[in-house]
Each structure stands twice: as structure tokens, then as C-alpha cells.
Amino acid sequence: MNDAAPPPTNDLLTAVLFGPNFRQEHGFWRRLLTTEPFRRPGGGTPDERLALSYHRLRILNNALDSGARLAADPRALAALHEWLGPVDPALTTVAGIHYNLFLGSLLDHDAATSRDLSDYLALRRVGTFLCTEVAHGNDAAAVETTATYDRERDGFLLRTPHAGAQKFMPNTSPAGGPKSGVVAARLLVDGADHGVFLFLTPLTDAHRALPGVRVRRLPARMGSPVDHCLTSFDDCFVPREALLAGEQGRIGEDGRFRSEVPNRRRRFLTSIGRVTPGKLSMSACAVGSARVTLAIAVRYAGHRTISGARAARRIPVYAHRTHHGPLAGAMATVYAMSLLHRRALDRWESAPEADRDEAERLVAVAKGWITWQARGVIVECRERCGAQGLLENNGMTELFTGIEGAITAEGDNLAVHAKAAAEMLFSATAREAVPDDGPGEPADPAFLGGLFAAVEDLWFARARERMSAAPPGDPLARWNAASSAALRGVEAYAYRQADEAYADAVASLPEGEARERLTELRRLFALRWITRNSGDLLASGRLTADQVTLLPDAVEEAVAVVAEHTPALVESFALPERLMSDWPIAGPGYADVYDDPEGPWHRGRRAGIRGRAAEFRRPVCGSRRRPLREKVAALGTRGVLLAYWGTTSMLSRWFEKPQVSVDESVRPKA
């Protein structure tokens, strides 16, 4: 009796990519980046671009009913990175640090303690996070900055003992306004080292570092400009309340240290628990950047025409298999990245305490795999755009350098995967035996899914064999013997998780075109991975020689099917057209950006034009506007205040998630 039409294919696939609550979780951020203050700026020096990012941070903050609500919601933090990351990586960096690492850390500690957060929620002070040091990156539990308890003053003295203990790369300069940070330091009480804790520390005013704090800008790094600095402390005093205490430890009224966590490393991991939402945010940033880059490349491939077999005929470059084949493979990968990101986020949010370690391991492995895959997708798409992809105004170079930062942030990928490899190697449990009916049919999705698990088992079995064969008594030598194979096992684990996420997504769709498209993508994703491991699968009897011989043809067939629908699949990314118009080559009029009003081709039609040489223009489909800094100067102080009021009022009405007031107590969901 229900005659309602089924949802359009693109709507169903968009729900697969973003989850069932797409409008609620992503609608605000999707609209925000199409408003004028967040459109891609034209040019500017690094310092001007950095100032613009902090300016945007304040506009964003004013649009929220509560920054605490955002900091307490891992899904909202991930969505922020997913949408803003491709548009302004510097803004995404400083926003992620302020809301997740800084404000989130304050919310996670001292649940019973009332701490005034008003300055940070109103962005009168920008928050930052100081953990890693020059000599301590992935081994941050060994940081050497100290916080010595001073009984007489009932507070702590922060001290940097040597050059290697300087805090490395936090955004601690006065750029963007006064800064405060949470500082990771070794808590020393009466000469005893109780491990690494976080301390809330004012760092700068609007112009310079505060007494006891020294800040020096680091050399410019590749990518979007952020005020990365070296920061050190010279007996910088902070009161007792500066210690972010909890079950991991606190200083009692009698000045004695007490902790419910006996292990010092576990205390540190508890203190920096915000790193896990940070990993999810890095995955989200990579997924969003890969989607945008692929969308640009696919659209450009349709607009860019070349000579066909007959010289008089022009055809889009996308018509060639050499061009659309890599883009079809990238589409299958981008869907896998998106689905694995959602799977990791869902598992981490819903995991009971007993499964917490496994859920966090999936988040860590997914972060490494997704950011590495994003790099591959972005590089491939850049190459498919030729020289156009090398120009900054087409956005790809910024996205490439941005993904390099995500690969390193919240733990270098290789170190993160090595940790997961060791955990999985030493805690491996036997997988349920699967009836061995011999090689199955590659056209069967269930059979292909089983091959993912087989590859994972093969590599971990090799790692255990190599470890057993290594000489006893030397743990490092035993690990070195097994590590390469164990890392391949972690990679296979990530692929298996992505394929299972694909399978779950296919099963959730009704029969119809959307399910067919997703099944085709999953098949291409699976066949490419199985082809890469076909030798091992053949040797283990999971594939026959005939099946291995036919794999290249199967991959080509899958590529042809996916390539036919790839331009339409781009629409499922839900990228607003106003956003896409800010990248010239994404529009059919991309060549107009290079037009010259004084060129000889205009001489007959526009005689008499005089003046300075024309600069490059935006494409016709884009927005022709002055840089934001020029508009601000033209508006004056009163105009800026009115613009702020209008923008924030409008954006607040658009924000579809229920908000809480600034002074309401907010605690994290996970």
C-alpha cells in the first residue's frame, strides 16, 4: 500500500558513505564551507593565510552554540575534519588542536572539578597541545620536560632540562591571539617521578610569550602555513589546579601523590586519551581530501578533450582506459576508505570496556591504512590532471602536502602499525576453521571475502615462524626477524576490515541500482588485492592456476564496469557545486582562468582596452571576488562586526544538531 518512490541511487550511496544521519551529522559543515568566509582565498603570503585561518576559526566558533558540545562529540569532530580539511588544512589543524586535543583534554579530566572554560569557549584564548619533544616523538611517554611540585606555593614548576626536551611543533606563537596549552611533563613530587601528566599552562598574550615561557618559530614546513614552534620552560609556575588529574593520579590536600593506576605508562596513555579521537579525525581528513581530489580529476577528465582516431573529432581524455582505469580503481579505494573510517568510528564509540583495546587498535590501523591510501589516490589524480594538477589554484598540491601531515600526526603510520603488529602477533587467537572445499568461484563475493582472511593468516603465520627461528635471548633480533611479515599482516587486516565494511554496506541496501554499483566497487577492490597476493594464495591452495591466470581479465572487466559509472558516483560525494567551483579545473570553463583581456584574440571585439596586464581570473563557474583581507579593510570595524553578527546568526540557525549552552557541563560520549 506504500506507493512512495525509492530513494535515488545517489542518495542511497551518500548514506553509505556518510552514515544514515548524513543531514544531521554533516549538514552544518557542508553548508559552512560554502559560505563566503570559508571559500578558497586567492593568493596571500603565508602569514596572511595563517591569519585568515585563525580568523575563520573565530567565525566557526561563533557559529556554534557551544564549543564544548563539539569537543565532546567524536562524530562531530570527525565531520569537521572530513569537510574542512580539503578546503583549509591550516584551519582544520588549529581547530582540531583547540577542540579535540586541548578542550577535549580539559573535559576528559577532573569530572567533579569545576574549571572555568569560558575564555577557551569564547576563543579569548586559543588552546594548543604540547606533548612531543625534539628528542621524543613516537616515544612520547619518555618526554623529559618536568613539573616539580612546590609545596610552599602549592603548584608546579615547569622546566625544560636540555635542548632535546623542547616541545616540538605546537602552534604556540601569538599568531591568532593569546594562547594556552596543555603541557605533557613528568610529575616530580619529593624527588619521585610519577610519570607523564598534562598541565594547563598560559603561554602567550596577544604579542609575546609569558614569563617563564620561550617560543621560537620553526622553519616553514611543506603544506598550509601553521605557526609551528619550539617551546621551552624556565621554572614556569602554574597552580595546583593546572594538573589535569583523574584516576591516573592527583595531588591530595596533604601534598601527597595518589593514583588508582599503578603503571606509569598506563597513566600516560590515560592522560593523552584524546589521541584516539585525533586518529579518527586524521582518517576523516584523509577521506575528505581523497574524495575532493578524485572528484576534481574525474570532472576534469570529462572536460579535457583531445584528438580522437579521426583528427576532426575531439573526445574527452576520460574515454581512454589508461586514464579512466586508474580513476575507477581510485573510486573503489575511496569507498573502501570511507567505509572503514565509519566502521572504526562505530566500533570505538560502541565498544564495551572489555573490547576497548581491540577497538582502539582498529582505529589506529585504519588511520595508517586510510592516510596511506589517500596519498596514493591524490598522487594518481594529480598525475591524471597533468600540469594543471601542479598549480596551487587547482588545489591538489595543497591536498598532497596536507596528507603528508596526516600520515605523521597522532603517531607516524609505520610506528602505529608496528605497535599493532606486535600486539596482534603476541595475542593472536586461532581463527575459526573454515571447511576446506577447495578453491571457490571468484565471482562469489563470499569466496573473495574469505581470501582476505587467508592473506592475513598467511602473513601472521610467517611472522610467527620467523620469530621462532630467530636465536633466543635477543628480543630485538626476534622482533626484527618477524616485523616485516607482521606489518604485511596488519596491512592485510586493514584490507579485510575494509572488505567486511563493504559487505555490510551492500547488505544494508535494497535490491536495485545502488546495490549493484556498490557490489561492482567491492568486486574491483577485492580483485585488485587478490591479484597482488595471488602467488601466496596459489601456493596455499586457495586459488587454482587457471583462476590466477584469469585474474587480470577479471580485473579489466571490473574496471570497465566501474569506469562507466564513475562520473555518476562522484555525485554521491555530495560536494556542493559552489565548493567545486573554487577549483578551476573542476568546471567546464576551466580554460577561462587563463584568458587575457588584452590578448590579440580580443583585439577585434574589444578595441581600446588599456591598462595593466590582467591577472589570472577565476573560471566562469566560480566566484569572482576580492581576497577576504581586502573586503575586511573596505568594510571597516563597524562593517566587520555587522558581518560577524549576520554570518554567525545565520549559521547558528543552520546547525541541525541539538546544542547546549556554554556553561552547561558537557562530558564526552566515548
Buried (B, 14 or more C-beta within 10 A) or exposed (E): EEEEEEBEBBBBBBBBBBBEEBEBBBBBBBBBBBBEBBBBBBEBEEEBBBBBBBBBBBBBBBBBBBBBBBBBBBBBBBBBBBBBBBBBBBBBBBBBBBBBBBBBBBBBBBEEEEEEBEBBBEBEBBBBBBBBBBBBBBEBBEBBBBBBBBEEEEBBBBBBEEEEBBBBBBBBBBBBBBBBBBBBBBBBBEEEEBBBBBBBBBBBEEEEBBEBBBBEEBEEEEBBBBBBBBBBBEEBBBEBBBBBBBEBBBBEEEEEBEBEBEEBEBBBBBBBBBBBBBBBBBBBBBBBBBBBBBBBBBBBBBBBEEEEEEEEEEEBBBBEEEBBBBBBBBBBBBBBBBBBBBBBBBBBBEBEEEEEEBBBBBBBBBBBBBBBBBBBBBBBBBEBBEEBBEBEBBBBBBBBBBBBBBBBBBBBBEBBBBBBBBBBBEEBEEEEEEEEEEBBEBEEBEBBBBBBBBBBBBBBBBBBEBBEEBEEEEEEEBBEBBBBBBBBBBBBBBBBBBBBBBBEBBEEBEEEBBBBBBBBBBBBBBBBBBBEBBEBBBEBEBBEEEBBEEBEEBBEEBBBBBBEBBBBBBBBBBBEEBBBBBBBBBBBBBBBBEBEEEEEEEEEEEEEEEEEEEEEBBBBBBEEEEBBBEBBEEEEEEEBEEBBEEBBEEBBEBBBBEBEEBEEEBEBEB
